[in-house]
Amino acid sequence: MLTDRIEETWEQKVKEQHLENRDKIVRRLVAEFGELESERKIQNFIDLGSKPFSIIAFHNRFFAQARTAYVMGAYYPSLTAACALGERILNHLILILREDFKATPEYKRVYRKDSFDDWTLAIDTLVAWDVLLPKVAGKFRELMQKRHEALHFRPETDRNDQQLTLNAIKCLQEIIGQQFSGFGPQPWFITGIPGEIYLKKEWEAKPFIAKVYLPNGVLVGPHHRIESLIPTIKIVDLKDYQSAGISDEEFVRLRLAFNAGGRRG
């Protein structure tokens, strides 16, 4: 809304509505971040781009704090926060998954420690366990380099802290958006049902999905209905399906048929 161009070909009412919506957003941002240097703060907010949402709560809380620091102009605190959250994510994955990989050579290098500051060890371990998507592993290595440059004294940081911070935040945004998203092209999601996301059966037993996604999801059959999301999720489903297990392809077929029939059981 803040960056969309208002086209001359639009109807006057549409232009006015767009301007009104934009003005509401600006007023909300000024109320949240303060009137002093508000134009710079709004531009910082625009530069950050869309915020990805993780299925893990602490990612969203701490990442929002790092983004807020950037908007306020506290670039170095924002930079170190983004790097610290990246390290926390790596630690979290190692700690919750390592017992599932006892038979691997990597396990003996990580089973004794309660925290890890060696990013290379953590990233290489998670890659060997086939946990991180290839692009995510690359982004973690990129963020690791930014972390080293931020924490070890470099004169460039004094002169270019804003751009360094923006680069680090966008790097972390890609990590969260690709590895922990509740929707998207990730290989563990079933496709083919517009507006709905489900996990593939073949992925359910994989440690990353079992420990990260399944606890944050709901087991449903193809004939379920979502009656409410706020303040609590309420789902109505058939209590007894004829088959205890069906293929992903059959689930898609049944779900599409149920949706097309007006969501009747």
Secondary structure per residue as TSV (DSSP state, phi and psi in degrees):
chain	resnum	aa	ss	phi	psi
A	1	M	-	360.0	-34.1
A	2	L	-	-78.9	-20.9
A	3	T	S	-114.0	-13.1
A	4	D	-	-61.2	134.5
A	5	R	-	-81.9	134.4
A	6	I	-	-84.7	114.8
A	7	E	-	-82.7	143.9
A	8	E	T	-64.4	-25.9
A	9	T	T	-77.4	-10.6
A	10	W	S	-68.4	151.0
A	11	E	-	-65.0	152.5
A	12	Q	H	-60.7	-38.4
A	13	K	H	-64.4	-37.5
A	14	V	H	-66.7	-41.8
A	15	K	H	-61.3	-45.4
A	16	E	H	-64.6	-40.2
A	17	Q	H	-64.1	-40.9
A	18	H	H	-63.3	-45.2
A	19	L	H	-63.9	-38.7
A	20	E	H	-64.4	-43.6
A	21	N	H	-64.2	-40.5
A	22	R	H	-64.0	-41.6
A	23	D	H	-63.4	-38.1
A	24	K	H	-63.7	-41.8
A	25	I	H	-63.7	-44.0
A	26	V	H	-61.5	-44.6
A	27	R	H	-62.6	-38.0
A	28	R	H	-65.8	-41.3
A	29	L	H	-65.6	-41.2
A	30	V	H	-64.2	-39.2
A	31	A	H	-65.5	-35.6
A	32	E	H	-78.3	-42.5
A	33	F	H	-105.7	-7.7
A	34	G	-	102.4	150.9
A	35	E	S	-78.4	-30.0
A	36	L	T	-62.2	125.0
A	37	E	T	54.2	39.8
A	38	S	H	-64.3	-33.8
A	39	E	H	-63.5	-41.8
A	40	R	H	-65.7	-40.0
A	41	K	H	-64.4	-41.4
A	42	I	H	-65.3	-39.6
A	43	Q	H	-65.3	-39.2
A	44	N	H	-60.4	-42.2
A	45	F	H	-60.8	-42.9
A	46	I	H	-64.7	-42.5
A	47	D	H	-62.0	-30.9
A	48	L	H	-66.7	-29.5
A	49	G	-	76.4	-171.9
A	50	S	-	-66.4	144.2
A	51	K	-	-91.6	123.1
A	52	P	-	-74.3	151.0
A	53	F	-	-112.5	126.7
A	54	S	B	-93.0	153.3
A	55	I	S	-77.5	-4.8
A	56	I	S	-105.4	125.0
A	57	A	H	-60.1	-44.6
A	58	F	H	-67.2	-26.5
A	59	H	H	-58.0	-48.0
A	60	N	H	-67.0	-42.4
A	61	R	H	-63.8	-52.8
A	62	F	H	-73.0	-34.4
A	63	F	H	-68.3	-37.2
A	64	A	H	-60.9	-37.0
A	65	Q	H	-67.1	-39.5
A	66	A	H	-65.1	-40.3
A	67	R	H	-66.1	-40.4
A	68	T	H	-61.5	-42.5
A	69	A	H	-60.0	-39.7
A	70	Y	H	-64.8	-47.1
A	71	V	H	-57.6	-40.0
A	72	M	H	-72.9	-11.3
A	73	G	T	93.9	7.0
A	74	A	-	-87.8	72.6
A	75	Y	H	-68.3	-46.8
A	76	Y	H	-65.8	-44.4
A	77	P	H	-57.9	-37.3
A	78	S	H	-66.4	-40.4
A	79	L	H	-62.4	-48.8
A	80	T	H	-67.6	-32.7
A	81	A	H	-66.0	-43.7
A	82	A	H	-61.7	-42.3
A	83	C	H	-67.0	-41.0
A	84	A	H	-63.7	-39.1
A	85	L	H	-67.0	-38.2
A	86	G	H	-59.2	-43.5
A	87	E	H	-66.0	-37.7
A	88	R	H	-64.2	-39.5
A	89	I	H	-63.3	-44.1
A	90	L	H	-60.5	-44.9
A	91	N	H	-61.0	-44.5
A	92	H	H	-58.9	-46.0
A	93	L	H	-65.2	-43.3
A	94	I	H	-61.2	-46.4
A	95	L	H	-68.0	-38.0
A	96	I	H	-84.6	-15.5
A	97	L	H	-108.9	-18.3
A	98	R	G	-62.9	-31.6
A	99	E	G	-66.7	-19.1
A	100	D	G	-82.4	-7.0
A	101	F	G	-124.7	35.2
A	102	K	T	-60.7	-29.0
A	103	A	T	-83.2	0.9
A	104	T	S	-94.9	154.1
A	105	P	T	-61.4	-28.9
A	106	E	T	-71.0	-25.4
A	107	Y	H	-58.3	-41.1
A	108	K	H	-66.7	-15.1
A	109	R	H	-91.2	-10.9
A	110	V	H	-129.8	-4.9
A	111	Y	S	-76.0	-20.0
A	112	R	S	-90.1	-24.1
A	113	K	-	-92.1	149.7
A	114	D	S	-98.9	-10.5
A	115	S	-	-153.0	157.1
A	116	F	-	-135.6	123.1
A	117	D	-	-106.8	-1.3
A	118	D	-	-89.0	96.7
A	119	W	H	-62.7	-39.7
A	120	T	H	-60.8	-44.6
A	121	L	H	-60.5	-46.5
A	122	A	H	-65.2	-45.9
A	123	I	H	-65.4	-47.4
A	124	D	H	-60.7	-38.3
A	125	T	H	-64.9	-46.8
A	126	L	H	-67.9	-31.4
A	127	V	H	-68.0	-44.6
A	128	A	H	-62.2	-31.9
A	129	W	T	-83.8	2.1
A	130	D	T	60.4	39.5
A	131	V	-	-93.1	-50.6
A	132	L	S	-81.7	137.2
A	133	L	-	-65.1	147.6
A	134	P	H	-53.1	-44.7
A	135	K	H	-67.6	-34.1
A	136	V	H	-66.4	-41.6
A	137	A	H	-59.2	-41.5
A	138	G	H	-63.5	-38.7
A	139	K	H	-69.5	-35.0
A	140	F	H	-63.5	-40.8
A	141	R	H	-66.1	-36.4
A	142	E	H	-65.5	-44.0
A	143	L	H	-66.8	-35.0
A	144	M	H	-58.6	-43.6
A	145	Q	H	-64.5	-39.7
A	146	K	H	-66.4	-35.0
A	147	R	H	-64.3	-45.8
A	148	H	H	-62.3	-41.8
A	149	E	H	-67.9	-31.3
A	150	A	H	-76.1	-39.7
A	151	L	H	-87.9	-27.9
A	152	H	S	-93.5	140.5
A	153	F	-	-62.2	123.3
A	154	R	-	-139.8	125.0
A	155	P	H	-57.3	-28.2
A	156	E	H	-60.6	-31.5
A	157	T	H	-62.4	-35.5
A	158	D	H	-63.9	-33.3
A	159	R	H	-95.2	-18.1
A	160	N	S	-135.1	34.9
A	161	D	H	-65.0	-33.8
A	162	Q	H	-65.4	-48.6
A	163	Q	H	-68.4	-37.8
A	164	L	H	-61.4	-40.8
A	165	T	H	-67.9	-45.1
A	166	L	H	-59.0	-41.7
A	167	N	H	-63.3	-41.1
A	168	A	H	-67.2	-42.7
A	169	I	H	-63.8	-42.9
A	170	K	H	-66.4	-33.0
A	171	C	H	-63.9	-45.9
A	172	L	H	-67.1	-34.6
A	173	Q	H	-59.9	-40.7
A	174	E	H	-66.8	-39.1
A	175	I	H	-60.4	-50.7
A	176	I	H	-65.7	-44.7
A	177	G	H	-66.9	-28.3
A	178	Q	H	-94.4	-37.4
A	179	Q	H	-91.3	-26.7
A	180	F	S	-125.8	16.2
A	181	S	B	-74.2	151.5
A	182	G	S	-86.1	1.0
A	183	F	S	-159.2	162.1
A	184	G	S	135.4	-168.1
A	185	P	S	-88.6	12.8
A	186	Q	-	-57.0	147.3
A	187	P	T	-67.3	-13.2
A	188	W	T	-90.7	-1.1
A	189	F	E	-98.1	140.5
A	190	I	E	-75.2	135.9
A	191	T	-	-111.8	165.9
A	192	G	S	107.9	-2.7
A	193	I	S	-118.1	103.0
A	194	P	T	-56.0	129.4
A	195	G	T	76.9	5.3
A	196	E	-	-133.4	146.3
A	197	I	-	-129.7	132.3
A	198	Y	E	-137.3	157.3
A	199	L	E	-89.2	140.9
A	200	K	-	-69.4	142.2
A	201	K	G	-59.6	-40.1
A	202	E	G	-66.3	-17.6
A	203	W	G	-94.5	-12.7
A	204	E	T	-62.2	-31.2
A	205	A	T	-86.2	-10.0
A	206	K	S	-69.2	134.5
A	207	P	H	-53.1	-42.1
A	208	F	H	-61.7	-45.2
A	209	I	I	-68.9	-42.9
A	210	A	I	-64.5	-36.4
A	211	K	I	-92.2	-24.4
A	212	V	I	-108.5	-47.4
A	213	Y	I	-87.1	-48.0
A	214	L	G	-59.5	-40.5
A	215	P	G	-64.2	-18.5
A	216	N	G	-105.9	14.7
A	217	G	S	-123.8	-177.6
A	218	V	-	-131.2	134.8
A	219	L	-	-79.4	121.5
A	220	V	-	-136.8	158.9
A	221	G	-	-98.5	176.7
A	222	P	T	-69.5	-12.6
A	223	H	T	-109.1	32.5
A	224	H	-	-89.2	159.7
A	225	R	E	-130.8	138.2
A	226	I	E	-94.0	112.2
A	227	E	E	-89.7	-28.3
A	228	S	E	-160.0	154.3
A	229	L	-	-118.1	-27.3
A	230	I	S	-129.4	135.0
A	231	P	S	-80.2	-13.8
A	232	T	S	-133.5	155.6
A	233	I	-	-79.3	128.1
A	234	K	E	-125.6	117.9
A	235	I	E	-120.5	132.4
A	236	V	E	-106.9	126.3
A	237	D	-	-137.7	158.8
A	238	L	-	-63.3	137.3
A	239	K	S	-76.5	-23.1
A	240	D	-	-142.8	114.8
A	241	Y	-	-97.3	149.3
A	242	Q	S	-61.9	-36.9
A	243	S	-	-111.6	133.1
A	244	A	S	-72.1	-22.8
A	245	G	-	-150.3	136.3
A	246	I	-	-132.0	163.8
A	247	S	-	-75.0	162.9
A	248	D	H	-61.0	-39.6
A	249	E	H	-62.8	-41.5
A	250	E	H	-67.9	-37.1
A	251	F	H	-60.4	-45.6
A	252	V	H	-60.6	-44.9
A	253	R	H	-61.4	-46.0
A	254	L	H	-68.0	-38.6
A	255	R	H	-67.1	-43.4
A	256	L	H	-62.5	-40.6
A	257	A	H	-65.7	-40.6
A	258	F	H	-64.3	-44.1
A	259	N	H	-64.2	-40.8
A	260	A	H	-68.2	-25.5
A	261	G	T	-88.9	18.1
A	262	G	T	78.8	22.1
A	263	R	S	60.7	36.8
A	264	R	-	-92.1	144.0
A	265	G	-	-64.8	360.0
